[in-house]
């Protein structure tokens, strides 16, 4: 491709995607407001590895003209710029709505007006399915599991936006889908599960796999909210980047579609299981404390990724333990970046 644009391109997912695509694109443009920790370090890392990276400091809510100029002539736009924490959405719901709902609308409009034939990918979330209280959960082998959904939750599950974050992301999710139907744009929605891996500057409120790993390296006491038996399907960043690559190559099949993109039923992990891996890798006992369950925290969430496997021919290649070990090695090699946490 000649040119791709990545909003939130200095972030965790954005910089990894840029690194993958830079090898085959003449121009990779990152647009980011640099509000998150690690953005500067990620851009420096990218520029050391790639010559065709352009970085634009701009905000998708406040800088519409800059946004429109940036997407002109692009072959594909990957939209990752967002407010990413449920806890922040509860304390600052207007900020959450502006960045996720209005921000996505701004990007969609910029692409519609200036690059309407470009592929457009929106990074959505499994939170659009809500708490799914009606689905029975059982405890087996010291972890929570669905009683009946052996493959996980499919895209046909009813939407039930829960939390301001779920509402704002769900709004953007549906706008993205509808721009394919109404305007004929090449839009695709990825409803992502827990993504983890290198270049992720995780914090307690978001990016739990990275946060547990970073905190363990620094010797910080970890807090488990609930009993630690809650389970998520997890997906390594390299597998996610490959999913975007394949979907871009197959945009004719992917456009107008919504896909669950996660580790699926073969790549699940509880908090306690992650701690066990980290204690093995760090060769030490990790200091933890327990606290009350957080509001809206699901005991289990696993994505059914059958549609992505069938339509795109994509499936995860990196297993849970191998993926956590890759993250552990990156954290150990870069401990100095986290010393001020």
Secondary structure, 3 states (H helix, E strand, C coil): CCEEEEECCCCHHHHHHHHHHHCCCCEEEEEECCCCCCHHHHHHHHHHHCCCEEEEECCCCCCHHHHHHHHCCCCEEEECCCCCCHHHHHHCHHHHHHHHHHHHHHHHHHHHHHCCCCEEEEEEEHHHHCCCCCCCEEEECCEEEECCCCCCECCCCCCCCCHHHHHHHHHHHHHHHHHHHHHCCEEEEEEECEEECCCCCCECCECHHHHHHHHHHHCCCEEEECCCCCEEEEEEHHHHHHHHHHHHHCHHHHCCCEEEECCCCCCEEEHHHHHHHHHHHHCCCCCEEEECCCCCCCCEECECCHHHHHHHCCCCCCCHHHHHHHHHHHHHHCHHHHCCC
